[in-house]
Amino acid sequence: MTAAVRRSAWPLLVAALLSACGSRHEETPRRAPSEPVVITGAGQQIDAIRRGVPIDREATPPLMARVENFDQRRPVNYEMQPPTIPHAIDNYQLTVNTNRCMLCHTASNAARFQAPPVSEAHYLTRDGAVLEQISPRRYFCVQCHVVQTDAPQLVPNGFRGLETATGETMK
């Protein structure tokens, strides 16, 4: 057989083998048990999110965490970490047309509002060209910057942060 004949015969051979399998490999339907199935020893909890509340009961949601509103810069834990937002941003308008953050954080207003201005990197394009306005890829602040809350940790965390050669944590 030539290579062309083998290539054209291959799909036909596979189809013939699969059709020969027929219904022997299909799962046969089973009838439901006449008695209810009871699982014992599995507990009444689906997972930790339910906080020990049985599945047949409505859980009371935990209180909403409060935003820490200290208006002080926090230390960073690693290089290039976006600074956290040290104040509440409830009801801040952040749309394609309006960015409430820029009222205080533009270079021209930062001193008047005692707010840190956005870094020069926010005015650069991907190719490094300097823009007069904030770069569109940096416009939506909360894609990188987040507020801090007083919520308890959900899982243990042993993260220590970036340490310099002298052993001091970055500030």
Secondary structure, 3 states (H helix, E strand, C coil): CCHHHHHHHHHHHHHHHHHHHHHHHCCCCCCCCCCCCCCCCCCCCCCHHHCCCCCCCCCCCCCCCCECCCCCCCCCCCCCCCCCECCCCCCCCECCCCECHHHHHCCCCHHHHCCCCCCHHHHECCCCCECCCCCHHHCCHHHCCCECECCCCCCCCCCCCCECCCCCECC
